[in-house]
Amino acid sequence: MIFDVLYNADLYYGLDEKIKKALQFLQDTELENLEPGRIDIDGDDIFALVQKYTTKDFSEGKWEAHRKYIDIQYMVSGSESFGVVNIDYLESKAEYDEENDIEFFDGDGDYLQLNDDEFVILFPGDAHMPGIAVEEKEEVFKVVIKVAIK
């Protein structure tokens, strides 16, 4: 997992060409003008999911992880508590859903606060629990970029 602010994104360009392209999309796009939905950056290899939602109580959170895609989750506006933990510390809750590239888990992890202009890069071993209210529920505006692992 990587946690940083967008103005440092170029530090991570060397990780992978697709990650570089995804980070450049975040840097070069007027994100505040985007409407919720999917935006293809490079077909199914790189695409953005623009999201606006209200954060939820901790009790409603679910640990999730992906196998086919790296997640880059960028907070355009708002704040949320964001859980992260290596999947080795969790117990699988349900069978992996290959079609939706998601597996759910039970267990405990650590939390960071994802604020305006901050992003996390999550790899397949990184379970995460996004969308948790910091103190009170609030509306957040987030862009999640899915980067295919190939």
SERO-360226 format. One record per residue: z, y, x of N, C-alpha, C, O in turn; residue in three letters; residue number from 0. Coordinates in steps of 0.1 Angstrom, whole numbers. Atoms other than C-alpha are relative to their C-alpha. Layout:
SITE   n_up  n_north  n_east  ca_up  ca_north  ca_east   c_up  c_north  c_east   o_up  o_north  o_east   aa    i
SITE      Z        Y       X      Z         Y        X      Z        Y       X      Z        Y       X  ala  NUM
...
END
This chain:
SITE   n_up  n_north  n_east  ca_up  ca_north  ca_east   c_up  c_north  c_east   o_up  o_north  o_east   aa    i
SITE      0      -12       8      0         0        0      0       12       9      7       13      19  met    0
SITE      1      -13      -6     -8        35       11      4       11     -10     -1       10     -21  ile    1
SITE     -5      -11       9      9        66       -4     -2       13       8      3       15      18  phe    2
SITE      3      -13      -7     -4       101        5     -5       10     -10     -6        8     -22  asp    3
SITE      6      -11       8    -18       134       -7    -15        1       3    -19       -4      14  val    4
SITE     15        1      -1    -55       139      -13     -5        8      12    -16        4      18  leu    5
SITE      6       -8     -11    -60       165       15      1       -9      13     -5       -5      23  tyr    6
SITE     -1        9     -12    -51       136       40    -10      -12      -2    -10      -21       6  asn    7
SITE      8       12       3    -77       112       24     -9       -4      12    -12      -15      14  ala    8
SITE      9        3     -11   -100       115       54      6       -9      11     -1      -15      19  asp    9
SITE     -7        8     -10    -74        97       75     -3      -15      -3     -1      -24       6  leu   10
SITE      2       14       5    -83        65       55    -15       -4      -1    -18      -15      -5  tyr   11
SITE     14        3       1   -121        67       57     -4      -12       8    -13      -20       5  tyr   12
SITE      3       11      -9   -121        41       85      4      -13      -5      0      -24       1  gly   13
SITE     -4       13       6   -106        14       63    -11       -8      -4    -12      -20      -2  leu   14
SITE     11        7       7   -138         6       45     -9       10      -5     -5       21     -10  asp   15
SITE     10       -9       5   -170        23       35      1        3     -15      0       14     -19  glu   16
SITE     -2       -1      15   -163        17       -2     12        9      -3     12       17     -12  lys   17
SITE    -12       -8       2   -128        32        1     -3       14       4      1       23      -3  ile   18
SITE      4      -14      -4   -143        62       19     -8        7     -11     -5       18     -15  lys   19
SITE      8       -6      11   -168        67       -9      8        3     -12      6       14     -19  lys   20
SITE     -9       -2      11   -141        64      -35      9       13       2     11       21      -7  ala   21
SITE     -9      -12      -4   -118        90      -17     -9       12       0     -4       23      -5  leu   22
SITE      9      -12       0   -148       113      -13     -3        4     -14     -4       16     -17  gln   23
SITE      2       -3      15   -154       111      -51     12        8      -5     10       18     -11  phe   24
SITE    -12       -8       4   -118       123      -56      0       14       6      4       23      -1  leu   25
SITE      0      -13      -7   -122       151      -31    -11        9      -5     -9       21      -5  gln   26
SITE     12       -8       3   -157       163      -43     -2        3     -14    -11       10     -18  asp   27
SITE      3       -2      15   -154       161      -81     11        9      -6     22        9      -2  thr   28
SITE     -9       -9       8   -139       187     -104      7       -9     -10      3      -10     -22  glu   29
SITE     -7       10       8   -115       161     -118      6        5     -13      6       -2     -23  leu   30
SITE     -6       -6      12    -98       184     -143    -10        1     -12     -5        3     -23  glu   31
SITE     10       -1      10   -131       186     -162     -4      -14      -6    -12      -14     -15  asn   32
SITE      4       13       4   -134       148     -167      7       -4     -13     18       -1     -16  leu   33
SITE     -5        6      12   -130       131     -200      4      -14       2     -2      -21      11  glu   34
SITE     -4       14      -1   -112        98     -204    -11      -10      -1    -20       -8     -10  pro   35
SITE     11       11       1   -134        67     -198     -4       -4      14      2       -1      24  gly   36
SITE      4        5     -13   -153        50     -171    -12        8       6    -20       13      -2  arg   37
SITE     11       -7      -7   -175        67     -145     -4      -10      11      4      -13      20  ile   38
SITE      5        8     -11   -197        45     -123     -3        9      12    -10       19      11  asp   39
SITE      2       -6     -13   -197        56      -87    -11       -8       8    -20       -2      14  ile   40
SITE     10        9      -6   -216        26      -73      1      -13      -8      5      -24      -3  asp   41
SITE      0       12       9   -219         2     -103     13       -6      -1     24        0      -3  gly   42
SITE    -13        7       1   -193       -25     -105      7       -1      13     19       -6      14  asp   43
SITE     -7        0     -13   -185       -21      -68     10       11       1     21        9       7  asp   44
SITE     -9      -11       0   -169        13      -72     -1        7     -13    -12       12     -17  ile   45
SITE      1       -8      12   -160        29     -105     14        6      -3     24        1       2  phe   46
SITE    -12       -8       3   -134        54     -118      3       -2     -15     -5       -2     -24  ala   47
SITE     -5        0      13   -113        50     -149      9       12      -2     20       14       4  leu   48
SITE     -7      -12       3   -102        84     -162     10       -2     -11      6       -7     -22  val   49
SITE    -10        3       9    -69        82     -180      9       12      -4     13       19       5  gln   50
SITE    -10       -9       5    -47       104     -201     10       -8      -9      5      -14     -18  lys   51
SITE    -10        7       8    -15        89     -214     14        5       1     16       14      10  tyr   52
SITE    -14       -4       0     22        94     -221      7      -11       8      6      -23       5  thr   53
SITE     -8       10      -8     45        77     -196     10       -7      -9     13       -2     -20  thr   54
SITE     -8        9       9     68        50     -210     13       -2       7     16        0      19  lys   55
SITE    -13        4      -5    104        38     -206     -2      -11       9    -11      -19       8  asp   56
SITE      0       11     -10    112        15     -177     -1      -14      -7     -8      -23      -2  phe   57
SITE      0       13       7    118       -13     -202    -13       -5      -5    -15      -17      -8  ser   58
SITE     13        3       5     82       -12     -213    -10       -3      12    -21       -7       9  glu   59
SITE      9        2     -12     68       -15     -177     -3      -15       2      5      -24      -1  gly   60
SITE      4       14      -4     49       -46     -164     -5        1      14    -12        9      18  lys   61
SITE      5        2     -13     43       -57     -129    -14       -6      -1    -16      -16      -9  trp   62
SITE     13        5       0      6       -63     -123     -6        0      14     -2        8      22  glu   63
SITE      7        1     -12    -17       -72      -95    -15       -4      -2    -18      -10     -13  ala   64
SITE     14        3       2    -55       -76      -90     -5       -8      13      1       -7      23  his   65
SITE      5        8     -11    -75      -100      -68    -14        4       4    -18        3      16  arg   66
SITE     14       -3      -2   -111       -87      -71     -2       15       4    -12       19      10  lys   67
SITE      1      -15      -2   -104       -49      -68     12        5       7     23        1       5  tyr   68
SITE    -11       -9      -5    -84       -25      -47      1       11     -10     -9       16     -15  ile   69
SITE     -2      -11       8    -69         2      -68      3       12       8     11       12      17  asp   70
SITE     -4      -14      -5    -68        39      -58      4        7     -12     -4       11     -21  ile   71
SITE     -5       -7      12    -46        56      -83      4       15       4     13       17      13  gln   72
SITE     -2      -15      -4    -47        95      -81      5        7     -12     -1        7     -23  tyr   73
SITE     -6       -8      11    -25       118     -102     -6       14       0     -4       22       9  met   74
SITE      6      -13       1    -45       148     -113     11       10      -5     12       21       1  val   75
SITE    -11       -9       4    -16       163     -132     11       -9      -7      8      -19     -14  ser   76
SITE    -12        7       6     19       151     -143      7       -7      11      4       -6      23  gly   77
SITE     -8        8      -9     44       128     -127      4      -13      -6      7      -13     -18  ser   78
SITE     -4       13       5     53        92     -131      8       -8      11      5       -6      23  glu   79
SITE     -6        9      -9     76        67     -115     -9      -12       1    -15      -17      -9  ser   80
SITE     11       10      -3     54        41      -99      6      -11       9     10       -9      20  phe   81
SITE     -5       12      -7     67         6      -89     -9       -6       9    -21       -8       6  gly   82
SITE      8        8     -10     54       -13      -59      9      -10       6     21       -8       9  val   83
SITE     -7       11      -7     64       -46      -44    -11      -11       4    -21      -12      -3  val   84
SITE      8       10      -4     47       -74      -25      1      -12     -10     12      -15     -15  asn   85
SITE      0       10      10     37      -102      -50      8      -12       4     13      -20      -5  ile   86
SITE     -8       11      -4     55      -127      -29     15        0      -4     22      -10      -5  asp   87
SITE    -14       -2       5     88      -113      -42      1       -1     -15     12        1     -20  tyr   88
SITE      0        0      14     78      -117      -78     -3      -14      -5     -8      -23       3  leu   89
SITE      3       12       6     74      -146     -102    -11        2     -10    -10       11     -18  glu   90
SITE     11       -1       9     41      -151     -120      5       -2     -14     12      -11     -18  ser   91
SITE     -5        0      14     46      -144     -157    -11       -6      -9     -8      -12     -19  lys   92
SITE     11        6       7     12      -155     -169    -12       -4       9    -12        2      21  ala   93
SITE     11        4      -9    -19      -171     -155    -10       11       3    -11       20      -6  glu   94
SITE      9      -11      -4    -44      -149     -137    -12        0     -10    -17      -10     -13  tyr   95
SITE     11       -3       9    -70      -134     -161    -12        4       9    -13       16      12  asp   96
SITE     11       -3      -9   -102      -136     -140     -9       10      -6    -14       19       1  glu   97
SITE      9       -9       7   -123      -117     -166      4       14       2     -4       23       4  glu   98
SITE     -6      -13      -1   -100       -87     -165      7        3      13     12       14      15  asn   99
SITE     -5       -1     -13    -89       -92     -129     15        5       0     18       15       6  asp  100
SITE    -14       -4       1    -52       -90     -137     10      -12      -1      6      -22      -8  ile  101
SITE    -11       10       1    -20      -111     -133     13        8      -2     15       18       5  glu  102
SITE    -13       -7       3     14      -101     -146     11       -8       6     11      -20       8  phe  103
SITE    -11        6      -7     47      -108     -129     14        5      -6     14       15     -13  phe  104
SITE    -14       -3       3     85      -107     -134      7        2      14      4       -4      23  asp  105
SITE     -8       -2     -12    110       -94     -108      3       15       2      2       23      -7  gly  106
SITE     -4      -13      -3    122       -63      -91     -8        6      12    -13       -2      20  asp  107
SITE      7       -6     -11    106       -38      -67      6       14       3     16       17      -2  gly  108
SITE     -4      -14      -3    108        -3      -53     -8       10      -8    -19        6     -13  asp  109
SITE      7      -10       8     97        29      -69     -2       13       8      7       17      16  tyr  110
SITE      3      -13      -5     81        61      -58     -4        9     -11     -6        5     -22  leu  111
SITE      4       -9      10     73        92      -77    -14        5       3    -16       11      14  gln  112
SITE     13       -4      -2     36        99      -80     -2       13      -8     -1       14     -20  leu  113
SITE      1      -14       5     30       137      -85    -15        5       1    -23       -2       7  asn  114
SITE     13       -7      -2      0       161      -87     -5       -2      14      2        0      24  asp  115
SITE      7        0     -13    -25       156      -59      4      -12       9      0      -11      21  asp  116
SITE     -4       12      -8    -10       123      -47     -7      -12      -4    -11      -14     -16  glu  117
SITE      7       12       3    -26        89      -45      7      -12       6     14      -10      16  phe  118
SITE     -4       12      -6    -17        53      -38    -13       -9       1    -21       -9      -8  val  119
SITE     10       11      -1    -41        26      -25      7      -13       0     17      -15       8  ile  120
SITE     -7       12       3    -31        -8      -37     -9      -12       3    -20      -12      -2  leu  121
SITE      8       11      -4    -44       -40      -21      4      -12      -8     14      -12     -15  phe  122
SITE     -3       11       9    -44       -75      -37     15       -5       1     20      -11      -9  pro  123
SITE    -14        4      -1     -9       -83      -24     10       10      -5     22        7      -5  gly  124
SITE     -9      -11       5      6       -51      -39      1        0     -15     -8        4     -22  asp  125
SITE     -2       -1      14     20       -56      -73      5       14      -3     11       20       5  ala  126
SITE     -4      -14       3     25       -23      -91      4        1     -15     -1       -7     -23  his  127
SITE     -4       -3      14     41        -9     -123     -2       15      -2      7       23       1  met  128
SITE      2      -14       2     25        24     -131      5        5     -14      8       -3     -23  pro  129
SITE     -2       -6      13     32        48     -160     14        1      -5     16        3     -17  gly  130
SITE    -14       -1       4     70        49     -160      4       14       0      2       22      10  ile  131
SITE     -5      -14       1     87        81     -171     10        3      11     18       -6      15  ala  132
SITE     -9       -4     -11    105       100     -143     14        2      -6     24       -5      -3  val  133
SITE    -12       -3       7    132       115     -165     -2       -1     -15      5       -7     -23  glu  134
SITE      4        0      14    115       121     -198    -14       -4      -1    -22       -1       9  glu  135
SITE     14        3       2     82       109     -212     -8       12       1     -4       23      -4  lys  136
SITE      9      -12      -1     53       132     -204    -14       -5       1    -17      -16       4  glu  137
SITE     14        2      -1     16       134     -206     -5        1      14     -1       10      21  glu  138
SITE      6        0     -13     -2       125     -174    -15       -1       0    -21       -7     -10  val  139
SITE     14        0      -2    -38       128     -162     -3       -7      13      1       -1      23  phe  140
SITE      1        8     -12    -48       101     -137    -14       -5       1    -21       -8     -10  lys  141
SITE     13        7      -2    -80        87     -122      4      -12       9      9      -11      20  val  142
SITE     -1       12      -8    -79        51     -111    -14       -5       4    -23       -7      -4  val  143
SITE     12        5      -5   -107        40      -89      1      -15       4     10      -18      11  ile  144
SITE      0       14      -3   -115         3      -87    -11       -2      11    -23        2      10  lys  145
SITE      9        3     -12   -131        -8      -53     -1      -15       1      9      -21       5  val  146
SITE      1       15      -1   -145       -43      -52      2       -5      14     -2        2      24  ala  147
SITE     -3        7     -12   -134       -66      -25    -12      -10       2    -12      -20      -4  ile  148
SITE     11        9      -3   -166       -82      -11     -4        2      14    -13       -5      19  lys  149
END
